[in-house]
Amino acid sequence: MQRDIAVVVSEEVQAGDLVGTIRHTAGELLESVEVFDVFTGSKLGDGKKSVALSLVYRHKERTLTDEEIAEVHGSVVSALEQTFAAELRK
């Protein structure tokens, strides 16, 4: 299952640090994570940028349920919020 998210963070936050936190938090259910867009602009506020990431979740032996993905993905979002003061971009 694929989930895309965009988070608004300080311009100083490195995309690689976001990816590392995602990998650590999601654990073995995360097959891949890729940054597919970085946006800066006055709409986001001074010193802010938006980083869009694509996450693919997969279990090696069975199909994941929506509930399992929602739980892991929620943990990922919470970790980004706590670690980087990230805000989900709407």
Backbone bond lengths (Angstrom), bond angles and torsions (degrees), N, CA, C in turn:
res aa  C-N    CA-C-N  psi(-1)  N-CA   C-N-CA  omega(-1)  CA-C   N-CA-C  phi
1 M - - - 1.447 - - 1.515 109.14 -
2 Q 1.305 114.99 139.44 1.457 120.34 -179.81 1.518 109.88 -109.38
3 R 1.317 115.23 138.48 1.463 122.64 175.00 1.523 107.70 -132.60
4 D 1.312 116.67 131.07 1.457 122.08 175.38 1.520 108.81 -107.57
5 I 1.325 115.13 138.60 1.461 120.04 175.23 1.518 108.93 -136.38
6 A 1.306 115.58 153.24 1.464 122.25 172.02 1.516 106.67 -127.95
7 V 1.318 115.54 129.22 1.459 120.63 179.65 1.523 109.90 -122.02
8 V 1.307 115.00 143.94 1.462 121.58 175.54 1.521 106.99 -98.99
9 V 1.338 114.43 124.97 1.460 121.88 -178.06 1.521 109.55 -137.01
10 S 1.306 115.83 171.47 1.457 121.39 173.71 1.525 109.25 -61.89
11 E 1.326 116.46 145.37 1.470 120.59 178.20 1.528 111.86 -59.13
12 E 1.316 117.59 -21.74 1.457 121.69 -178.07 1.530 112.83 -76.19
13 V 1.325 117.59 -18.83 1.462 121.58 -178.94 1.523 109.06 -72.22
14 Q 1.315 115.63 128.45 1.461 121.19 178.94 1.532 110.17 -84.62
15 A 1.326 116.27 138.60 1.465 120.88 178.79 1.527 110.50 -58.37
16 G 1.315 117.32 -35.85 1.465 121.08 178.74 1.518 112.47 -62.38
17 D 1.327 116.79 -32.90 1.462 120.15 176.94 1.528 110.92 -69.07
18 L 1.343 116.26 -37.72 1.466 120.01 176.04 1.532 109.72 -62.76
19 V 1.325 115.96 -46.08 1.468 121.34 -179.76 1.529 110.31 -60.62
20 G 1.321 117.76 -43.05 1.461 121.50 179.56 1.516 112.23 -61.49
21 T 1.318 116.48 -42.57 1.463 120.66 178.31 1.524 110.64 -65.74
22 I 1.315 116.88 -40.56 1.467 120.81 177.96 1.523 110.30 -61.63
23 R 1.330 117.15 -47.85 1.471 121.12 -179.52 1.534 110.85 -60.09
24 H 1.315 116.45 -44.80 1.462 121.19 -179.12 1.529 111.32 -63.26
25 T 1.320 116.02 -43.66 1.462 121.07 -175.84 1.529 112.20 -73.03
26 A 1.319 117.22 -43.57 1.471 121.00 -175.90 1.520 112.47 -75.83
27 G 1.321 116.95 -26.83 1.460 120.49 177.05 1.510 113.66 66.56
28 E 1.330 115.03 -145.01 1.461 120.90 -171.37 1.526 113.97 -70.65
29 L 1.324 118.74 -14.71 1.465 119.97 178.89 1.522 112.96 -77.53
30 L 1.332 117.00 -14.99 1.456 120.68 179.66 1.522 109.23 -86.26
31 E 1.313 115.81 115.45 1.460 120.37 177.69 1.527 111.17 -82.37
32 S 1.342 115.85 -42.91 1.461 119.11 179.90 1.524 110.45 -156.24
33 V 1.319 114.51 156.96 1.467 121.78 173.18 1.518 107.15 -143.61
34 E 1.328 115.61 132.02 1.462 121.02 -178.77 1.524 110.22 -136.02
35 V 1.321 115.14 140.20 1.460 121.09 171.73 1.528 106.36 -83.07
36 F 1.331 117.00 125.93 1.460 118.13 179.51 1.522 113.82 -117.66
37 D 1.343 117.21 -5.12 1.459 118.55 176.73 1.521 109.79 -163.07
38 V 1.311 115.53 140.79 1.461 122.12 171.26 1.524 106.04 -130.03
39 F 1.322 115.98 126.61 1.459 121.60 -176.10 1.519 109.73 -127.60
40 T 1.319 115.68 133.59 1.460 120.97 171.49 1.526 107.14 -125.58
41 G 1.290 115.99 147.59 1.458 119.92 179.11 1.506 110.77 176.67
42 S 1.305 114.73 164.35 1.460 120.17 -175.68 1.529 112.49 -64.21
43 K 1.335 117.64 -24.04 1.474 120.32 179.39 1.526 112.08 -63.11
44 L 1.327 116.46 -26.15 1.465 120.73 -176.84 1.523 112.56 -84.85
45 G 1.307 116.36 -22.05 1.459 120.61 -176.98 1.516 110.24 107.82
46 D 1.320 115.28 159.60 1.466 120.69 -178.57 1.522 110.89 -63.68
47 G 1.326 115.36 134.03 1.451 120.49 175.41 1.516 114.35 74.10
48 K 1.331 117.54 16.48 1.462 121.52 -178.44 1.527 110.80 -116.05
49 K 1.335 114.83 155.31 1.465 120.81 172.70 1.524 108.22 -144.74
50 S 1.314 114.49 159.08 1.454 120.89 176.53 1.529 107.74 -109.73
51 V 1.317 115.70 131.08 1.461 121.63 177.41 1.520 107.32 -118.57
52 A 1.341 115.94 122.24 1.461 121.16 178.82 1.522 108.78 -101.94
53 L 1.330 114.89 132.91 1.465 120.72 -176.45 1.522 110.09 -129.73
54 S 1.315 115.06 145.17 1.451 121.92 175.34 1.523 108.09 -111.44
55 L 1.330 116.38 123.18 1.464 122.26 -178.82 1.525 109.20 -114.32
56 V 1.326 116.61 133.26 1.462 121.23 176.37 1.526 107.54 -116.70
57 Y 1.331 114.56 122.18 1.455 121.70 178.76 1.528 109.01 -104.79
58 R 1.340 116.41 136.85 1.459 119.93 178.60 1.521 109.28 -158.50
59 H 1.319 115.32 141.55 1.461 121.37 173.19 1.523 106.94 -103.28
60 K 1.316 117.40 141.15 1.462 121.49 -175.29 1.527 113.55 -69.86
61 E 1.336 117.24 -23.02 1.461 119.06 -171.75 1.526 115.32 -119.15
62 R 1.328 117.44 -10.55 1.466 118.08 -177.65 1.523 110.20 -156.22
63 T 1.310 114.09 169.98 1.461 120.93 178.20 1.526 109.18 -81.96
64 L 1.303 115.77 134.33 1.462 120.86 177.57 1.525 110.39 -80.20
65 T 1.311 116.18 147.66 1.461 120.76 176.22 1.531 109.64 -89.59
66 D 1.319 115.04 160.11 1.468 119.68 176.57 1.524 110.91 -59.37
67 E 1.334 116.38 -36.97 1.461 120.75 -179.36 1.528 111.38 -64.65
68 E 1.330 117.29 -40.94 1.471 121.08 178.47 1.520 110.51 -63.23
69 I 1.321 115.76 -44.70 1.460 120.15 -179.69 1.527 109.92 -65.49
70 A 1.316 117.41 -43.08 1.468 120.63 -179.76 1.522 110.72 -60.05
71 E 1.321 116.86 -40.58 1.470 120.33 -179.53 1.529 111.51 -65.91
72 V 1.321 116.36 -48.68 1.471 120.11 -179.41 1.521 110.40 -65.69
73 H 1.325 116.39 -43.52 1.460 120.31 -178.03 1.533 110.49 -65.07
74 G 1.323 116.50 -38.24 1.465 120.15 175.73 1.515 111.87 -62.12
75 S 1.316 116.52 -38.57 1.470 120.93 176.89 1.524 110.79 -65.14
76 V 1.319 116.62 -38.73 1.468 120.96 178.09 1.520 110.14 -62.51
77 V 1.323 116.59 -48.36 1.470 120.69 -179.87 1.525 110.34 -61.29
78 S 1.319 117.68 -43.30 1.472 121.42 178.77 1.523 111.27 -61.65
79 A 1.325 117.23 -41.89 1.467 120.97 179.35 1.522 110.79 -63.40
80 L 1.317 117.53 -39.84 1.470 120.44 178.19 1.522 110.65 -67.12
81 E 1.321 116.73 -39.69 1.466 120.36 178.18 1.518 111.06 -63.61
82 Q 1.321 116.87 -45.08 1.461 121.12 -177.03 1.525 112.59 -72.86
83 T 1.314 117.18 -40.47 1.462 120.77 -174.69 1.524 113.05 -79.08
84 F 1.336 116.45 -38.26 1.462 120.22 -172.52 1.526 113.86 -120.94
85 A 1.324 118.15 7.42 1.468 122.54 -174.39 1.526 109.76 54.24
86 A 1.335 115.31 36.66 1.457 121.60 -179.27 1.521 110.17 -73.29
87 E 1.337 114.84 147.07 1.451 121.64 174.67 1.519 107.38 -123.00
88 L 1.326 116.74 133.79 1.465 119.58 176.23 1.529 108.77 -63.50
89 R 1.307 114.90 132.79 1.475 119.47 178.21 1.524 108.11 -84.67
90 K 1.283 115.75 132.58 1.471 120.57 -177.73 1.492 111.54 -106.52
